[in-house]
Amino acid sequence: MFDLEDDYPKEECGVIGVFAPNEDVARMTFFGLFALQHRGQEAAGIAVADRRTMSIHKGVGLVSQVFTPPVMASLNGHYAIGHTRYSTTGSSSERNAQPFMIETIHGPLALAHNGNLVNSAELRDELMRQGVGLSSSSDTEVMTMMLARNGGVTWEERIKHAMQKWIGAYSLVILTRDSVYAVRDPWGFRPLCIGLLPSGGHAVASETGALQTLGCEAIRDVKPGEIVALSNNALTVTQALPSVAPAAMCVFEHIYFARPDQVWDGIGVHKVRQRLGEELAREVGNGFADVVIPVPDSSVPAAIGFSHVSGIPYNDGFIKNRYVGRTFIEPTDSLRKRGVALKFNVINENVRGKRVVMIDDSIVRGNTTGPLIKLLRNAGAKEVHVAITCPPIAHPCFMGVDMGKHADLIAHKRTVDEICHFVGADSLYYLSLDGMMRAVGRQDGFCQACFTGNYPIQVNVDTVKTGFEQSLK
Ligand code: SF4
């Protein structure tokens, strides 16, 4: 598989759950998944329950490829959950596609997960010692099996019991015969938002944009440590574990992952991205460039903010082909050499003869920035300066984001000057940690571990596997 998004961190999933009596919940979930497609483009799945039975369909590909009209017609019920997944390659994608669905002594159960458990290996061993067979390498299957085995009269009790053993990031949607549950880890790593449907039912989703697609009025976030049940046209809230203080919401959701229309814990992502650009301009100064251009799409609001504060005019420099991302069709050698040029075209007249400052949200491995700079130089840019809207990423993520390992990260053992030289920029600036948090609007309550190496939970960086590594098995 050829990956033209290779140098950007990969979010490992988007989830959605819907309870809507008398409505086509599978179709609603399908449209909600479209709004979450950016959180995972390799596999998608929907499970539906009608108080008696549960049905599921999942597969490898984009939401539009996995769900055909006959498939949609076979998914009937009042309760549904859905998932979009980013993972690795080939058969592992098929095996690890979600939701996971099993039959239990308490009835059918399906689960979809955004995040990564850092103690998944121990939990996996424990289950296998108890004689439980597992069919995939995913921590989500481990979580599903734990729920099936747990004692307790209600699903809330079983979920609560399992949460006491789960360490790491989990925003979950769980489907039973007659309920949808939304569950968030006590650190609050990944988002999960609740909305009220016009019909009176409820939906939960990784992002408010998906709720908006369904016509929901966004109500509130699932709070860290909560189990929220969406049955009987009402919400039943259980604080299963005390929330950890301060919380550890992933700051990278604001920088890159979330769609700009996402509002998380009262903070609008688009506004934050504009402020990231403004803070960056305050730190970098002005007068060194003639035009500000974004690397589309996620850097557009930041470039506008940068231009606003620096006074350097904003213009489009790149046109991105949105239909080329990860592709299962390997290009020929000559096309492969064109690399990012397959995805980005330059508007020559906007950069020719100019000193350009290119705004981007992150540099992970460093293998995209250099080719983008080269495209600008080939188009006649006189100088190319690069400004990044976060600090250097020097540490891997174990909480549900694929950034690679220490050795993969260009900033792990290199100075900013060395990175600048490596990518071939005339100068390179990173936003400071303080500047980033000023843009977010709060100093506390966010995980910043990929910048600082201070993980909010104890992680043995030599042994714990990221979700990406787990799915490689
Ligand atoms: S390490 Fe970085 S990407 Fe991972 S949860 Fe923390 S802030 Fe987000």
Boltz pocket constraint, residues with backbone or C-beta under 6 A from the ligand:
constraints:
  - pocket:
      binder: B
      contacts: [[A, 189], [A, 248], [A, 249], [A, 250], [A, 251], [A, 252], [A, 253], [A, 395], [A, 396], [A, 397], [A, 398], [A, 399], [A, 400], [A, 401], [A, 447], [A, 448], [A, 449], [A, 450], [A, 451]]
      max_distance: 6.0
